[in-house]
Amino acid sequence: MIDAERYGSWAVVAGGSEGVGAAFARQLAEAGVNLVLLARREEPLREAAAEAEKHGVEVRTLALDLLDPATPETVARETAGLDVGLLVFNAGANTHGGEFVESRMAAMRQVLDLNITAQLALAHHFGARLKARGRGGLLLVGSLAGFLGHEEISIYSAAKAFGRIFAEGLWLELAPHGVDVLELVLGVTRTPAMERAGLHLDLPGLNVAEPEDVAREGLERLPYGPVHVAGGNQQAAEAQSGFPRDRIVRKAAEASRDLLPDR
């Protein structure tokens, strides 16, 4: 479980209203860590806060859209007086799908803004605070989609590849200052977002992880960055990173098509 003394009395969880983010919130609350939960939708945010408060911690909520350029500044202002020792960035998601050349640039930019720009802004702010503090952690949630190209989600998978390389560099920079950095790479996880997307999670042989399990893995592995592949998917990640690329990419594409909802 999380070392509350090392990571401070407060944690900020971006994307903390449901699924893996809500699981992070519950487990941090169980460890006695106070929370600032950030998400776009107010109702699930309130529900996650109420669940965490059952463990006797203080929980503050910020109903903000990370696609708004003003949001990082608002988060910085609202947390200025708190002893924040941990940022969990779980807000990255795929907000657009479709063939690249058939897609609108504005829709694809939103994917980049959420998964890259917003993450950079919050990691920059809290990373600087933690470096000055001399201890703490940044836990950035990634995806197996970032290990190779995917049809119709090429922008999302490219953004997730960026996130992994970014986490590795940040880990190198902040480790000498007592700050842990981990990218927690998720595979297929049984979240409300996955269910709303209509994905086929009952395919034979599909390794589906549960939010509580991957959140627990992430908190346990935080001191041992820079990258951890959750849910027993390390072998799959290594296979996707190998060669020959043409064979690997085609095989992964076939598996992904089975997972997608019927069209």
C-alpha positions as CSV (number, residue, x, y, z in Angstrom):
1,M,0.0,0.0,0.0
2,I,1.0,3.6,-0.5
3,D,3.6,5.2,1.9
4,A,1.6,8.2,3.1
5,E,4.7,9.7,4.8
6,R,6.7,9.6,1.6
7,Y,3.9,10.9,-0.6
8,G,2.3,13.4,1.7
9,S,-1.1,14.0,3.2
10,W,-2.8,14.9,-0.1
11,A,-3.1,13.4,-3.5
12,V,-4.5,14.9,-6.7
13,V,-6.4,12.3,-8.9
14,A,-7.2,13.6,-12.4
15,G,-9.9,11.5,-13.9
16,G,-10.9,10.4,-10.4
17,S,-14.7,10.0,-10.8
18,E,-15.1,6.4,-12.0
19,G,-13.3,3.2,-13.0
20,V,-9.6,3.1,-12.3
21,G,-9.5,6.7,-11.1
22,A,-12.2,6.0,-8.5
23,A,-10.3,2.9,-7.5
24,F,-7.2,5.0,-6.9
25,A,-9.2,7.3,-4.8
26,R,-10.7,4.6,-2.6
27,Q,-7.3,2.9,-2.0
28,L,-5.6,6.2,-1.2
29,A,-8.4,7.1,1.2
30,E,-8.0,3.7,2.9
31,A,-4.3,4.6,3.4
32,G,-5.4,7.9,5.1
33,V,-4.5,10.2,2.2
34,N,-6.7,13.2,1.7
35,L,-7.9,13.8,-1.9
36,V,-8.5,16.3,-4.6
37,L,-10.6,14.6,-7.3
38,L,-10.7,16.2,-10.7
39,A,-13.2,15.2,-13.4
40,R,-15.5,16.7,-15.9
41,R,-18.9,15.3,-14.8
42,E,-20.1,16.4,-11.3
43,E,-22.5,13.6,-10.4
44,P,-19.9,10.7,-10.6
45,L,-17.4,13.0,-9.1
46,R,-19.6,13.5,-6.0
47,E,-20.2,9.7,-5.8
48,A,-16.5,8.9,-5.8
49,A,-15.9,11.6,-3.2
50,A,-18.6,10.2,-0.9
51,E,-17.1,6.7,-1.2
52,A,-13.7,8.0,-0.3
53,E,-15.0,10.0,2.6
54,K,-16.2,6.8,4.3
55,H,-12.5,6.3,5.3
56,G,-12.4,9.5,7.3
57,V,-10.3,11.6,4.9
58,E,-11.0,15.0,3.5
59,V,-12.0,15.1,-0.1
60,R,-12.3,18.1,-2.4
61,T,-13.7,18.0,-5.8
62,L,-13.0,20.0,-8.9
63,A,-15.5,19.6,-11.8
64,L,-13.3,20.8,-14.6
65,D,-12.7,20.0,-18.2
66,L,-9.0,19.2,-19.0
67,L,-9.6,20.4,-22.5
68,D,-10.1,23.9,-21.2
69,P,-6.6,25.6,-21.3
70,A,-7.5,27.4,-18.0
71,T,-7.9,24.1,-16.0
72,P,-4.3,23.6,-15.0
73,E,-4.1,27.1,-13.6
74,T,-7.3,26.5,-11.7
75,V,-6.0,23.2,-10.3
76,A,-2.7,24.9,-9.2
77,R,-4.7,27.7,-7.5
78,E,-7.1,25.4,-5.7
79,T,-4.2,23.1,-4.4
80,A,-1.7,25.8,-3.5
81,G,-2.1,25.5,0.3
82,L,-2.2,21.7,0.4
83,D,0.7,19.3,1.1
84,V,0.3,17.5,-2.2
85,G,2.7,14.6,-2.5
86,L,1.2,12.6,-5.3
87,L,-0.4,13.3,-8.7
88,V,-2.3,10.5,-10.4
89,F,-3.1,11.4,-14.0
90,N,-5.8,9.0,-15.1
91,A,-7.6,11.4,-17.4
92,G,-6.2,10.3,-20.7
93,A,-8.9,8.8,-23.0
94,N,-9.7,8.4,-26.7
95,T,-12.3,11.0,-27.5
96,H,-12.2,10.3,-31.3
97,G,-12.0,7.3,-33.6
98,G,-11.8,7.0,-37.3
99,E,-9.5,6.9,-40.3
100,F,-6.9,9.7,-40.0
101,V,-7.5,11.2,-43.5
102,E,-11.3,11.2,-43.0
103,S,-11.1,12.8,-39.6
104,R,-11.5,16.5,-38.6
105,M,-8.3,18.1,-37.3
106,A,-10.1,19.7,-34.4
107,A,-11.3,16.3,-33.2
108,M,-7.8,14.8,-33.4
109,R,-6.3,17.8,-31.6
110,Q,-8.7,17.1,-28.6
111,V,-7.1,13.7,-28.3
112,L,-3.7,15.2,-28.2
113,D,-4.8,18.0,-25.8
114,L,-6.3,15.6,-23.3
115,N,-3.6,12.9,-23.4
116,I,-0.5,15.1,-23.9
117,T,-1.1,18.8,-23.3
118,A,-3.1,18.5,-20.1
119,Q,-0.8,15.8,-18.7
120,L,2.3,17.9,-19.4
121,A,0.7,20.9,-17.7
122,L,-0.2,19.1,-14.5
123,A,3.1,17.1,-14.4
124,H,5.1,20.3,-14.9
125,H,3.3,22.1,-12.0
126,F,3.3,19.3,-9.5
127,G,6.7,17.9,-10.6
128,A,8.3,21.2,-9.8
129,R,6.5,21.3,-6.4
130,L,7.6,17.8,-5.5
131,K,11.2,18.4,-6.6
132,A,11.4,21.4,-4.3
133,R,9.7,19.3,-1.6
134,G,12.3,16.5,-2.0
135,R,9.9,13.6,-2.1
136,G,6.6,12.5,-3.7
137,G,5.3,10.8,-6.8
138,L,3.8,11.2,-10.3
139,L,1.7,8.2,-11.4
140,L,0.7,8.6,-15.1
141,V,-1.7,6.1,-16.5
142,G,-0.9,4.8,-20.0
143,S,-2.2,2.2,-22.4
144,L,-1.0,-0.9,-24.3
145,A,-2.4,1.0,-27.3
146,G,0.8,3.1,-27.2
147,F,3.1,0.1,-27.9
148,L,2.2,-0.1,-31.6
149,G,0.1,1.6,-34.3
150,H,-3.7,0.9,-34.5
151,E,-6.1,1.6,-37.3
152,E,-8.8,4.2,-36.6
153,I,-7.2,5.2,-33.2
154,S,-3.8,6.2,-34.7
155,I,-3.8,9.6,-32.9
156,Y,-4.6,8.0,-29.5
157,S,-2.0,5.3,-29.8
158,A,0.6,7.8,-30.8
159,A,-0.3,10.0,-27.8
160,K,0.1,7.1,-25.5
161,A,3.5,6.2,-27.0
162,F,4.5,9.8,-26.3
163,G,3.3,9.4,-22.7
164,R,5.5,6.4,-22.1
165,I,8.6,8.0,-23.4
166,F,7.8,11.2,-21.5
167,A,7.5,9.2,-18.2
168,E,10.8,7.5,-18.7
169,G,12.6,10.9,-19.2
170,L,10.8,12.4,-16.3
171,W,11.8,9.5,-14.1
172,L,15.4,10.0,-14.9
173,E,15.2,13.7,-14.1
174,L,13.3,13.5,-10.9
175,A,14.7,10.4,-9.3
176,P,17.8,12.2,-7.9
177,H,15.4,14.6,-6.1
178,G,13.4,11.9,-4.3
179,V,10.4,12.0,-6.7
180,D,9.1,8.7,-8.0
181,V,7.7,8.6,-11.6
182,L,5.7,5.6,-13.0
183,E,3.7,5.1,-16.1
184,L,1.1,2.4,-15.3
185,V,0.2,0.8,-18.6
186,L,-3.3,-0.6,-18.8
187,G,-4.6,-3.2,-21.1
188,V,-8.3,-4.0,-21.4
189,T,-9.8,-3.0,-18.1
190,R,-13.4,-3.4,-17.0
191,T,-14.4,0.2,-16.6
192,P,-17.7,2.1,-17.2
193,A,-16.0,3.8,-20.1
194,M,-15.2,0.5,-21.7
195,E,-18.8,-0.7,-21.2
196,R,-20.3,2.5,-22.6
197,A,-18.1,2.0,-25.7
198,G,-19.7,-1.4,-26.2
199,L,-16.4,-3.4,-26.4
200,H,-16.6,-7.2,-26.4
201,L,-15.1,-8.0,-23.1
202,D,-16.3,-11.6,-23.1
203,L,-14.0,-12.9,-25.9
204,P,-12.4,-16.2,-25.2
205,G,-8.8,-15.8,-23.9
206,L,-9.1,-12.0,-23.5
207,N,-7.2,-10.8,-20.4
208,V,-9.6,-8.3,-18.8
209,A,-8.3,-6.6,-15.6
210,E,-10.4,-5.1,-12.8
211,P,-10.0,-1.4,-11.8
212,E,-9.2,-2.2,-8.1
213,D,-6.5,-4.6,-9.1
214,V,-4.7,-2.3,-11.5
215,A,-4.9,0.6,-9.1
216,R,-3.4,-1.5,-6.4
217,E,-0.6,-2.6,-8.7
218,G,0.1,1.0,-9.6
219,L,0.4,2.2,-6.0
220,E,2.6,-0.8,-5.2
221,R,4.9,-0.3,-8.2
222,L,5.1,3.5,-7.9
223,P,8.6,3.4,-6.3
224,Y,9.9,1.1,-9.0
225,G,9.4,3.1,-12.2
226,P,9.6,4.2,-14.9
227,V,7.0,1.8,-16.6
228,H,4.9,-1.0,-15.3
229,V,2.5,-3.0,-17.4
230,A,-0.5,-3.9,-15.3
231,G,-3.0,-6.8,-15.3
232,G,-0.5,-9.5,-16.3
233,N,0.1,-8.0,-19.8
234,Q,3.9,-7.6,-19.6
235,Q,4.4,-10.5,-22.1
236,A,1.9,-8.9,-24.5
237,A,3.7,-5.6,-24.2
238,E,7.0,-7.1,-24.9
239,A,5.6,-9.0,-27.9
240,Q,4.1,-5.8,-29.3
241,S,7.4,-4.0,-29.0
242,G,9.3,-6.6,-31.0
243,F,10.0,-7.4,-34.6
244,P,9.1,-8.0,-37.4
245,R,6.8,-5.0,-37.1
246,D,4.6,-5.8,-40.1
247,R,3.6,-9.2,-38.7
248,I,3.1,-7.9,-35.1
249,V,1.0,-4.9,-36.2
250,R,-1.3,-6.9,-38.4
251,K,-1.8,-9.6,-35.8
252,A,-2.7,-7.0,-33.1
253,A,-5.1,-5.3,-35.6
254,E,-7.0,-8.5,-36.1
255,A,-7.3,-9.0,-32.3
256,S,-8.5,-5.4,-31.9
257,R,-11.2,-5.8,-34.5
258,D,-12.7,-8.7,-32.6
259,L,-12.8,-6.5,-29.4
260,L,-14.5,-3.6,-31.1
261,P,-18.3,-3.2,-30.9
262,D,-20.3,-4.4,-33.9
263,R,-20.9,-1.8,-36.6
